[in-house]
Amino acid sequence: MERKIEISLTINDEVVDIPTMRAMGDDEYRSYVDGALFWMDHHDVIRSTVGEWPIAATPRQMELLIEYIQKKIDWIRETS
């Protein structure tokens, strides 16, 4: 028996393309990160706005996320 599942995804109007993101000033990018990319739910879990996937649910997970991002910063600096 074949089953079909229909999924609908609405992307927030605040999603931007790469050239627009590169042109953002610090304040504009901070606002984009803290609203268009991430939000904190009533359980203090950081979530992605697209799909509402949990990103970090504990202080330790936030530290690990920051560590991951720092490694990516270092890699981008080395390869640019």
N, C-alpha and C positions, 0 to 999 in steps of 0.2 A: 504494500500500500504506500503510495507516494503522498507525502504531506507537504504542503506549502505554508511557509510562514512569511508574512508580510511585515517588513520593518520600515518605519518612517523616521528620518532624522532631520531635524530642523537645525540649521546652523545659525548661531547668533549673528546679527548684523554687524557686530563689532569685530568679527574675524577680519584680519587684514592680510594683504599679500606681502611678500618679502620686501620689495622696494619701499612700500609704505612703512613697514616695521623698521627697516634700516634708517629711515628718515625721522623717526620719532625722537623727540627730546626725552630726557629722563623722566620728567613728571608725566608726560603722556604715556610712556611705556609702563611706568609704575601703575598708573590707572588701568591700563590694558591688562596687566598681569593680575591685578586685584579686582577683577570684575568680569572681564571677558574670558580669562583663562582659568582662574581659580576662585573659589569661594569657600567659606567655612560654614558647615551646617550646625544645627543646634546641639550636636554631640561633640563639637570642636574637632571635626574631621575635615581636613582640607580636601576639597573635591574639584574635579575638572568640571567646567561649566558645560562642555560638550559631553553628553552621556552621563554626567554626574558621577563618574568613576571616582572612588576614593583614591587620593594621592598619598596622604599621610594621616595617620590616626593617633599617633603618639609623639611626644617630644623627640624620642629617639629616632623615629621614622623621619621626622623633619630634619634632624641632624644628618641622617643618611642621605636624604634627598639633596641637602645642601652639599654634602660631600660629592655626590654624583654630579651635580651641576658644576662644582668647582673643577672636577676632573675634565669635564667637557670644555670649560673655559680654557684650561691649560692646553688641551688638545687643539682647540681652535686657534689659540695664539701661536702655537708651534707650527701649525700648518698654513697659516695665513701669510 
